Amino acid sequence: MVSRSLRADAVPADTVAEPLPQPYIYRRHEAVEPDWRRFPGWRDVTEQQWRDPQWQRAHCVKNVRQLHEIAGSGLDEAFYADLEADQREHATMSILLPPHVLNTMAPHAPVETAAWYEDPVRRYMLPVASDRHPLWPSHPLASRDSLHEVEMWAVEGLTHRYPTKVLAELVTTCPQYCGHCTRMDLVGTSTPQVTKYRFVLRPADRLDRMIDYLRATPTVRDVVVSGGDVANVPWPRLEAFVGRLLELDSVRDIRLASKGLIGLPQHWLSPQVLDGVARLSARARERGVSLALHTHANAAQQITPLVAEASRALLAAGLRDVRNQGVLLDGVNSTPEALLDLCFALLDSAGVMPYYFYLCDMIPGAEHWRLPLSRAQALQRSIMGYLPGFATPRVVCDVPYVGKRWVDQTDAYDRERGISYWTKNYRTTVDQDDPEALDRVHHYYDPVHTLPEEGRKWWTSAEAAETLMCEAS
């Protein structure tokens, strides 16, 4: 038998071990800020301008004409026509791209059409008509409010979906609009396909009613402050609202939700915001309350030095944590390599904790992004063992009327028809008086085009039509 000490001594101290053959090999990559001057329209933009949040907001791309002015002839006319067709015929979200977001598309290549078509950030932030599935652009059971959040409003904009948690939607706008937005029925400006709903109450009255409800409901300990995006809430209003939450003894966790950390890090680097975060963090620590920020990155190339600087500045200002909630999107992060690259970029560069990856919700126009449950299950298993346990994200399915469930928690799964079956262990506000609520089976559906032939045929059959009618009722 060879002793441990002899085996260790057999390896010279200065030897660099070759990595064992693995499905994924970790290599730390330093974040690099893409050169925005590669865009013809930004050749004269200074670093001072680029770091200015007001400049970023003022120069957002909102239509095809503006994109043409910035990208020029690097993108051919066919690409612009493809984008126009999508906005005219398919898009559920209008175009709104801060320069920082646009600059993360094909970041290490000249501005040219082929690279843009393949780019993962472009695929979900700037969808084009040719991306959409030609036969099944939407699932037959897709719906605008696929998670039924409005049905669970305790007051306007306050979704009470879980026993101890609520979602407070303060605003219906974001610094940027994502094509796969789960709140596409409420967030952003209307498109030719979707007339958006609007809040009725005045903002001050709506926030007052939220606080009144939480004061009267001490079983709620966790408040997600979102929208839209809290980066679009004027800081004094946001600080005042969070301050009022901190006065409630029952509230122990407060999470600020902002994709703006990824898409507009300049906002979170502004002195007014960082000073305000420091004040709120100090009050939260005094009260024993966890104050964190949740963001949304889906590709490793989005973790730029500016994003890392903003995240670490927020942590230095006193936030308990910064966490990432991504969405699984085909062609964006649908391989183990892409997920692990993103997770390590978040951890290594920005100090952001990988937290969740959701299956894309069943909203209209999302079938080309959505993955079947079986692929999500395989992805969860593929990433195990590479990341620290505390930083291994959970891959989850947000099941209508049920809530977040790990993808392996399904009660049953018909892979041929792409139907998974789920039960829950708590009541929501819409079934609180239902004695069978905890035994009722709820469904989630795979994209039809991912099913085997017999499954695809079933979805066009009379039996499927009857099933659809039952689900709709």
CORZIFEN-V721781 format. One record per residue. N is the residue number from 0. RES is the residue in one letter. PSI is psi in whole degrees, -180 to 180 (* if undefined). D_FIRST is the distance of its C-alpha to the first C-alpha in Angstrom with 2 decimals. Layout:
# CORZIFEN-V721781
n:N res:RES psi:PSI d_first:D_FIRST
n:N res:RES psi:PSI d_first:D_FIRST
This chain:
# CORZIFEN-V721781
n:0 res:M psi:134 d_first:0.00
n:1 res:V psi:129 d_first:3.83
n:2 res:S psi:159 d_first:6.41
n:3 res:R psi:-41 d_first:9.49
n:4 res:S psi:-39 d_first:11.72
n:5 res:L psi:-40 d_first:10.36
n:6 res:R psi:-40 d_first:10.56
n:7 res:A psi:-41 d_first:13.97
n:8 res:D psi:-20 d_first:15.14
n:9 res:A psi:-14 d_first:14.67
n:10 res:V psi:114 d_first:17.58
n:11 res:P psi:144 d_first:20.91
n:12 res:A psi:-31 d_first:22.93
n:13 res:D psi:10 d_first:25.92
n:14 res:T psi:133 d_first:24.30
n:15 res:V psi:114 d_first:25.87
n:16 res:A psi:137 d_first:23.49
n:17 res:E psi:136 d_first:25.10
n:18 res:P psi:142 d_first:25.62
n:19 res:L psi:149 d_first:23.90
n:20 res:P psi:122 d_first:26.56
n:21 res:Q psi:158 d_first:28.26
n:22 res:P psi:-30 d_first:31.68
n:23 res:Y psi:131 d_first:32.74
n:24 res:I psi:122 d_first:31.71
n:25 res:Y psi:131 d_first:32.80
n:26 res:R psi:128 d_first:34.91
n:27 res:R psi:128 d_first:37.10
n:28 res:H psi:126 d_first:40.68
n:29 res:E psi:139 d_first:43.31
n:30 res:A psi:143 d_first:46.47
n:31 res:V psi:131 d_first:49.52
n:32 res:E psi:120 d_first:53.12
n:33 res:P psi:151 d_first:54.83
n:34 res:D psi:107 d_first:57.95
n:35 res:W psi:-17 d_first:60.91
n:36 res:R psi:-6 d_first:63.22
n:37 res:R psi:-18 d_first:62.12
n:38 res:F psi:127 d_first:64.58
n:39 res:P psi:-36 d_first:68.11
n:40 res:G psi:-9 d_first:69.59
n:41 res:W psi:20 d_first:67.34
n:42 res:R psi:-27 d_first:67.50
n:43 res:D psi:10 d_first:69.40
n:44 res:V psi:126 d_first:67.54
n:45 res:T psi:164 d_first:66.30
n:46 res:E psi:-36 d_first:63.11
n:47 res:Q psi:-44 d_first:65.32
n:48 res:Q psi:-44 d_first:66.88
n:49 res:W psi:-35 d_first:63.54
n:50 res:R psi:-3 d_first:62.22
n:51 res:D psi:117 d_first:65.44
n:52 res:P psi:-33 d_first:65.10
n:53 res:Q psi:-38 d_first:68.85
n:54 res:W psi:-43 d_first:68.76
n:55 res:Q psi:-47 d_first:65.94
n:56 res:R psi:-39 d_first:67.92
n:57 res:A psi:-22 d_first:71.16
n:58 res:H psi:25 d_first:69.67
n:59 res:C psi:146 d_first:67.91
n:60 res:V psi:123 d_first:68.33
n:61 res:K psi:-7 d_first:70.35
n:62 res:N psi:174 d_first:71.63
n:63 res:V psi:-38 d_first:71.38
n:64 res:R psi:-45 d_first:74.05
n:65 res:Q psi:-38 d_first:72.14
n:66 res:L psi:-41 d_first:68.92
n:67 res:H psi:-41 d_first:70.97
n:68 res:E psi:-33 d_first:72.34
n:69 res:I psi:-47 d_first:68.85
n:70 res:A psi:-23 d_first:66.90
n:71 res:G psi:-148 d_first:69.87
n:72 res:S psi:0 d_first:69.77
n:73 res:G psi:-35 d_first:65.99
n:74 res:L psi:128 d_first:66.01
n:75 res:D psi:169 d_first:68.34
n:76 res:E psi:-28 d_first:71.23
n:77 res:A psi:-37 d_first:69.43
n:78 res:F psi:-47 d_first:66.78
n:79 res:Y psi:-39 d_first:69.51
n:80 res:A psi:-38 d_first:71.34
n:81 res:D psi:-42 d_first:68.16
n:82 res:L psi:-43 d_first:67.78
n:83 res:E psi:-42 d_first:71.46
n:84 res:A psi:-39 d_first:71.27
n:85 res:D psi:-45 d_first:68.39
n:86 res:Q psi:-35 d_first:70.28
n:87 res:R psi:-35 d_first:73.40
n:88 res:E psi:-21 d_first:71.96
n:89 res:H psi:-38 d_first:68.56
n:90 res:A psi:134 d_first:67.42
n:91 res:T psi:-12 d_first:67.15
n:92 res:M psi:138 d_first:66.56
n:93 res:S psi:166 d_first:68.72
n:94 res:I psi:128 d_first:67.35
n:95 res:L psi:104 d_first:66.46
n:96 res:L psi:111 d_first:63.98
n:97 res:P psi:153 d_first:63.71
n:98 res:P psi:-37 d_first:63.23
n:99 res:H psi:-40 d_first:59.68
n:100 res:V psi:-47 d_first:58.75
n:101 res:L psi:-35 d_first:60.46
n:102 res:N psi:-15 d_first:58.62
n:103 res:T psi:0 d_first:55.20
n:104 res:M psi:129 d_first:56.26
n:105 res:A psi:59 d_first:54.90
n:106 res:P psi:-22 d_first:54.12
n:107 res:H psi:23 d_first:52.90
n:108 res:A psi:157 d_first:55.51
n:109 res:P psi:159 d_first:59.23
n:110 res:V psi:99 d_first:61.44
n:111 res:E psi:154 d_first:61.79
n:112 res:T psi:-47 d_first:62.09
n:113 res:A psi:-44 d_first:59.07
n:114 res:A psi:-36 d_first:56.58
n:115 res:W psi:-40 d_first:58.41
n:116 res:Y psi:-36 d_first:58.39
n:117 res:E psi:-11 d_first:54.59
n:118 res:D psi:132 d_first:53.93
n:119 res:P psi:-37 d_first:52.25
n:120 res:V psi:-42 d_first:54.31
n:121 res:R psi:-39 d_first:57.51
n:122 res:R psi:-32 d_first:56.67
n:123 res:Y psi:-19 d_first:56.92
n:124 res:M psi:-20 d_first:59.15
n:125 res:L psi:66 d_first:61.72
n:126 res:P psi:149 d_first:61.81
n:127 res:V psi:164 d_first:64.12
n:128 res:A psi:-36 d_first:65.88
n:129 res:S psi:-12 d_first:63.75
n:130 res:D psi:-36 d_first:60.65
n:131 res:R psi:148 d_first:62.12
n:132 res:H psi:130 d_first:61.37
n:133 res:P psi:-30 d_first:64.48
n:134 res:L psi:-35 d_first:64.65
n:135 res:W psi:68 d_first:63.02
n:136 res:P psi:-29 d_first:63.56
n:137 res:S psi:149 d_first:63.50
n:138 res:H psi:147 d_first:62.07
n:139 res:P psi:-23 d_first:64.91
n:140 res:L psi:17 d_first:63.99
n:141 res:A psi:149 d_first:63.53
n:142 res:S psi:155 d_first:65.55
n:143 res:R psi:-47 d_first:66.55
n:144 res:D psi:75 d_first:65.13
n:145 res:S psi:-23 d_first:62.23
n:146 res:L psi:2 d_first:60.68
n:147 res:H psi:37 d_first:64.09
n:148 res:E psi:-39 d_first:63.83
n:149 res:V psi:-35 d_first:67.61
n:150 res:E psi:-24 d_first:68.01
n:151 res:M psi:15 d_first:65.83
n:152 res:W psi:123 d_first:67.75
n:153 res:A psi:-42 d_first:68.62
n:154 res:V psi:170 d_first:70.97
n:155 res:E psi:121 d_first:71.44
n:156 res:G psi:-2 d_first:68.19
n:157 res:L psi:103 d_first:66.07
n:158 res:T psi:119 d_first:63.79
n:159 res:H psi:91 d_first:62.61
n:160 res:R psi:-25 d_first:60.07
n:161 res:Y psi:157 d_first:57.36
n:162 res:P psi:-39 d_first:57.90
n:163 res:T psi:7 d_first:56.86
n:164 res:K psi:147 d_first:57.17
n:165 res:V psi:160 d_first:60.05
n:166 res:L psi:121 d_first:60.62
n:167 res:A psi:112 d_first:63.49
n:168 res:E psi:106 d_first:64.94
n:169 res:L psi:-24 d_first:66.96
n:170 res:V psi:156 d_first:68.04
n:171 res:T psi:22 d_first:68.27
n:172 res:T psi:163 d_first:67.46
n:173 res:C psi:164 d_first:64.38
n:174 res:P psi:-25 d_first:63.99
n:175 res:Q psi:155 d_first:62.88
n:176 res:Y psi:127 d_first:63.12
n:177 res:C psi:138 d_first:60.22
n:178 res:G psi:-29 d_first:61.15
n:179 res:H psi:18 d_first:58.92
n:180 res:C psi:126 d_first:60.28
n:181 res:T psi:-22 d_first:60.02
n:182 res:R psi:38 d_first:63.25
n:183 res:M psi:-16 d_first:65.17
n:184 res:D psi:-19 d_first:68.11
n:185 res:L psi:-34 d_first:68.67
n:186 res:V psi:136 d_first:67.11
n:187 res:G psi:-177 d_first:68.87
n:188 res:T psi:158 d_first:72.14
n:189 res:S psi:153 d_first:73.44
n:190 res:T psi:171 d_first:72.84
n:191 res:P psi:-25 d_first:75.08
n:192 res:Q psi:-26 d_first:72.84
n:193 res:V psi:117 d_first:72.27
n:194 res:T psi:118 d_first:74.78
n:195 res:K psi:148 d_first:72.77
n:196 res:Y psi:162 d_first:73.39
n:197 res:R psi:146 d_first:74.41
n:198 res:F psi:148 d_first:74.24
n:199 res:V psi:-41 d_first:77.65
n:200 res:L psi:153 d_first:77.41
n:201 res:R psi:147 d_first:77.81
n:202 res:P psi:-44 d_first:74.46
n:203 res:A psi:-41 d_first:75.42
n:204 res:D psi:-39 d_first:76.52
n:205 res:R psi:-44 d_first:73.39
n:206 res:L psi:-37 d_first:71.09
n:207 res:D psi:-43 d_first:73.25
n:208 res:R psi:-35 d_first:72.91
n:209 res:M psi:-48 d_first:69.13
n:210 res:I psi:-42 d_first:68.98
n:211 res:D psi:-42 d_first:71.46
n:212 res:Y psi:-44 d_first:69.36
n:213 res:L psi:-36 d_first:66.15
n:214 res:R psi:-33 d_first:68.01
n:215 res:A psi:-2 d_first:69.22
n:216 res:T psi:77 d_first:65.82
n:217 res:P psi:-4 d_first:63.36
n:218 res:T psi:-10 d_first:60.73
n:219 res:V psi:121 d_first:59.94
n:220 res:R psi:-7 d_first:57.34
n:221 res:D psi:121 d_first:56.15
n:222 res:V psi:121 d_first:58.53
n:223 res:V psi:119 d_first:57.73
n:224 res:V psi:113 d_first:60.46
n:225 res:S psi:-145 d_first:60.94
n:226 res:G psi:-124 d_first:63.61
n:227 res:G psi:-150 d_first:63.82
n:228 res:D psi:131 d_first:62.01
n:229 res:V psi:-15 d_first:62.48
n:230 res:A psi:-16 d_first:62.63
n:231 res:N psi:5 d_first:66.12
n:232 res:V psi:127 d_first:67.26
n:233 res:P psi:133 d_first:69.23
n:234 res:W psi:-45 d_first:67.03
n:235 res:P psi:-38 d_first:69.57
n:236 res:R psi:-41 d_first:69.83
n:237 res:L psi:-44 d_first:66.07
n:238 res:E psi:-39 d_first:65.54
n:239 res:A psi:-42 d_first:68.36
n:240 res:F psi:-47 d_first:66.98
n:241 res:V psi:-37 d_first:63.45
n:242 res:G psi:-38 d_first:65.10
n:243 res:R psi:-37 d_first:66.94
n:244 res:L psi:-39 d_first:63.72
n:245 res:L psi:-16 d_first:62.26
n:246 res:E psi:-10 d_first:65.22
n:247 res:L psi:120 d_first:64.25
n:248 res:D psi:-29 d_first:62.17
n:249 res:S psi:-21 d_first:60.65
n:250 res:V psi:120 d_first:59.19
n:251 res:R psi:-20 d_first:55.63
n:252 res:D psi:132 d_first:54.33
n:253 res:I psi:126 d_first:56.30
n:254 res:R psi:122 d_first:55.05
n:255 res:L psi:128 d_first:57.07
n:256 res:A psi:118 d_first:56.72
n:257 res:S psi:110 d_first:57.33
n:258 res:K psi:-14 d_first:56.37
n:259 res:G psi:-25 d_first:58.44
n:260 res:L psi:-35 d_first:55.38
n:261 res:I psi:-40 d_first:54.17
n:262 res:G psi:-23 d_first:57.61
n:263 res:L psi:63 d_first:59.60
n:264 res:P psi:-22 d_first:57.27
n:265 res:Q psi:-33 d_first:60.28
n:266 res:H psi:-46 d_first:61.77
n:267 res:W psi:-7 d_first:58.88
n:268 res:L psi:-6 d_first:58.98
n:269 res:S psi:141 d_first:62.65
n:270 res:P psi:-39 d_first:63.39
n:271 res:Q psi:-43 d_first:65.46
n:272 res:V psi:-46 d_first:62.63
n:273 res:L psi:-39 d_first:59.88
n:274 res:D psi:-40 d_first:62.18
n:275 res:G psi:-40 d_first:62.94
n:276 res:V psi:-40 d_first:59.28
n:277 res:A psi:-41 d_first:58.67
n:278 res:R psi:-47 d_first:61.56
n:279 res:L psi:-39 d_first:60.39
n:280 res:S psi:-39 d_first:56.78
n:281 res:A psi:-43 d_first:57.99
n:282 res:R psi:-40 d_first:60.12
n:283 res:A psi:-43 d_first:57.29
n:284 res:R psi:-42 d_first:54.97
n:285 res:E psi:-35 d_first:57.79
n:286 res:R psi:-6 d_first:58.21
n:287 res:G psi:31 d_first:54.51
n:288 res:V psi:139 d_first:54.88
n:289 res:S psi:119 d_first:52.30
n:290 res:L psi:119 d_first:54.02
n:291 res:A psi:168 d_first:52.15
n:292 res:L psi:133 d_first:53.06
n:293 res:H psi:132 d_first:52.04
n:294 res:T psi:-172 d_first:52.42
n:295 res:H psi:95 d_first:52.07
n:296 res:A psi:141 d_first:50.26
n:297 res:N psi:-8 d_first:49.32
n:298 res:A psi:144 d_first:48.08
n:299 res:A psi:-33 d_first:45.89
n:300 res:Q psi:-13 d_first:48.75
n:301 res:Q psi:-15 d_first:50.79
n:302 res:I psi:83 d_first:48.60
n:303 res:T psi:169 d_first:50.53
n:304 res:P psi:-35 d_first:50.67
n:305 res:L psi:-41 d_first:53.84
n:306 res:V psi:-45 d_first:52.19
n:307 res:A psi:-42 d_first:49.27
n:308 res:E psi:-44 d_first:51.79
n:309 res:A psi:-44 d_first:53.77
n:310 res:S psi:-47 d_first:50.81
n:311 res:R psi:-29 d_first:49.46
n:312 res:A psi:-38 d_first:53.03
n:313 res:L psi:-40 d_first:53.40
n:314 res:L psi:-40 d_first:50.20
n:315 res:A psi:-29 d_first:51.41
n:316 res:A psi:-9 d_first:54.72
n:317 res:G psi:1 d_first:52.99
n:318 res:L psi:144 d_first:52.16
n:319 res:R psi:-37 d_first:49.40
n:320 res:D psi:157 d_first:47.82
n:321 res:V psi:125 d_first:48.63
n:322 res:R psi:153 d_first:47.34
n:323 res:N psi:132 d_first:47.69
n:324 res:Q psi:96 d_first:49.06
n:325 res:G psi:175 d_first:49.02
n:326 res:V psi:132 d_first:50.38
n:327 res:L psi:123 d_first:48.71
n:328 res:L psi:127 d_first:51.06
n:329 res:D psi:133 d_first:50.82
n:330 res:G psi:1 d_first:50.68
n:331 res:V psi:-56 d_first:49.91
n:332 res:N psi:35 d_first:46.49
n:333 res:S psi:18 d_first:45.76
n:334 res:T psi:155 d_first:42.39
n:335 res:P psi:-37 d_first:38.98
n:336 res:E psi:-44 d_first:39.04
n:337 res:A psi:-41 d_first:42.46
n:338 res:L psi:-45 d_first:41.57
n:339 res:L psi:-39 d_first:38.38
n:340 res:D psi:-44 d_first:40.22
n:341 res:L psi:-46 d_first:42.92
n:342 res:C psi:-43 d_first:40.66
n:343 res:F psi:-35 d_first:38.79
n:344 res:A psi:-43 d_first:42.17
n:345 res:L psi:-49 d_first:43.52
n:346 res:L psi:-50 d_first:40.65
n:347 res:D psi:-43 d_first:40.04
n:348 res:S psi:-40 d_first:43.65
n:349 res:A psi:-8 d_first:45.79
n:350 res:G psi:26 d_first:43.85
n:351 res:V psi:134 d_first:45.05
n:352 res:M psi:118 d_first:43.07
n:353 res:P psi:131 d_first:42.69
n:354 res:Y psi:-64 d_first:44.15
n:355 res:Y psi:151 d_first:45.70
n:356 res:F psi:118 d_first:46.36
n:357 res:Y psi:146 d_first:49.28
n:358 res:L psi:140 d_first:50.41
n:359 res:C psi:135 d_first:53.76
n:360 res:D psi:161 d_first:56.59
n:361 res:M psi:65 d_first:59.14
n:362 res:I psi:163 d_first:61.93
n:363 res:P psi:144 d_first:64.44
n:364 res:G psi:15 d_first:63.45
n:365 res:A psi:2 d_first:59.70
n:366 res:E psi:-30 d_first:58.48
n:367 res:H psi:-15 d_first:57.29
n:368 res:W psi:-32 d_first:54.96
n:369 res:R psi:146 d_first:53.73
n:370 res:L psi:149 d_first:50.47
n:371 res:P psi:157 d_first:50.03
n:372 res:L psi:-38 d_first:47.98
n:373 res:S psi:-37 d_first:45.34
n:374 res:R psi:-36 d_first:44.65
n:375 res:A psi:-41 d_first:44.42
n:376 res:Q psi:-43 d_first:41.88
n:377 res:A psi:-38 d_first:39.81
n:378 res:L psi:-42 d_first:40.10
n:379 res:Q psi:-44 d_first:38.93
n:380 res:R psi:-33 d_first:35.75
n:381 res:S psi:-29 d_first:35.22
n:382 res:I psi:-6 d_first:35.27
n:383 res:M psi:141 d_first:32.88
n:384 res:G psi:-13 d_first:29.66
n:385 res:Y psi:-40 d_first:31.03
n:386 res:L psi:159 d_first:33.24
n:387 res:P psi:147 d_first:32.66
n:388 res:G psi:-41 d_first:33.41
n:389 res:F psi:-15 d_first:36.57
n:390 res:A psi:17 d_first:37.77
n:391 res:T psi:115 d_first:37.13
n:392 res:P psi:151 d_first:40.67
n:393 res:R psi:130 d_first:41.93
n:394 res:V psi:122 d_first:43.70
n:395 res:V psi:154 d_first:46.80
n:396 res:C psi:124 d_first:49.89
n:397 res:D psi:97 d_first:53.06
n:398 res:V psi:127 d_first:54.79
n:399 res:P psi:133 d_first:58.57
n:400 res:Y psi:-2 d_first:59.70
n:401 res:V psi:-54 d_first:56.10
n:402 res:G psi:-170 d_first:54.42
n:403 res:K psi:131 d_first:50.97
n:404 res:R psi:138 d_first:48.30
n:405 res:W psi:145 d_first:44.74
n:406 res:V psi:-18 d_first:44.95
n:407 res:D psi:8 d_first:42.76
n:408 res:Q psi:7 d_first:45.06
n:409 res:T psi:144 d_first:47.74
n:410 res:D psi:-31 d_first:48.97
n:411 res:A psi:162 d_first:49.60
n:412 res:Y psi:114 d_first:49.75
n:413 res:D psi:99 d_first:51.97
n:414 res:R psi:-27 d_first:50.50
n:415 res:E psi:-45 d_first:53.32
n:416 res:R psi:-5 d_first:56.02
n:417 res:G psi:36 d_first:53.88
n:418 res:I psi:122 d_first:54.74
n:419 res:S psi:152 d_first:52.29
n:420 res:Y psi:133 d_first:53.30
n:421 res:W psi:144 d_first:52.73
n:422 res:T psi:171 d_first:53.79
n:423 res:K psi:169 d_first:53.83
n:424 res:N psi:19 d_first:53.51
n:425 res:Y psi:162 d_first:56.45
n:426 res:R psi:149 d_first:60.05
n:427 res:T psi:176 d_first:61.58
n:428 res:T psi:-19 d_first:65.13
n:429 res:V psi:-13 d_first:66.40
n:430 res:D psi:25 d_first:65.16
n:431 res:Q psi:-23 d_first:65.35
n:432 res:D psi:10 d_first:68.02
n:433 res:D psi:112 d_first:66.39
n:434 res:P psi:-19 d_first:65.13
n:435 res:E psi:11 d_first:62.98
n:436 res:A psi:-39 d_first:61.40
n:437 res:L psi:-8 d_first:57.91
n:438 res:D psi:-12 d_first:58.02
n:439 res:R psi:141 d_first:59.58
n:440 res:V psi:131 d_first:57.57
n:441 res:H psi:158 d_first:57.73
n:442 res:H psi:150 d_first:56.96
n:443 res:Y psi:149 d_first:55.41
n:444 res:Y psi:133 d_first:56.00
n:445 res:D psi:158 d_first:54.05
n:446 res:P psi:135 d_first:56.04
n:447 res:V psi:-38 d_first:58.00
n:448 res:H psi:-13 d_first:57.29
n:449 res:T psi:-4 d_first:53.52
n:450 res:L psi:159 d_first:54.08
n:451 res:P psi:167 d_first:53.95
n:452 res:E psi:-44 d_first:57.35
n:453 res:E psi:-37 d_first:58.25
n:454 res:G psi:-41 d_first:57.55
n:455 res:R psi:-39 d_first:59.74
n:456 res:K psi:-40 d_first:62.50
n:457 res:W psi:-38 d_first:62.36
n:458 res:W psi:-10 d_first:63.05
n:459 res:T psi:9 d_first:66.31
n:460 res:S psi:169 d_first:67.37
n:461 res:A psi:-36 d_first:69.95
n:462 res:E psi:-41 d_first:67.29
n:463 res:A psi:-39 d_first:65.56
n:464 res:A psi:-39 d_first:68.96
n:465 res:E psi:-40 d_first:69.50
n:466 res:T psi:-42 d_first:66.10
n:467 res:L psi:-40 d_first:66.99
n:468 res:M psi:-40 d_first:70.29
n:469 res:C psi:-42 d_first:68.58
n:470 res:E psi:-41 d_first:66.10
n:471 res:A psi:-29 d_first:68.94
n:472 res:S psi:* d_first:70.94
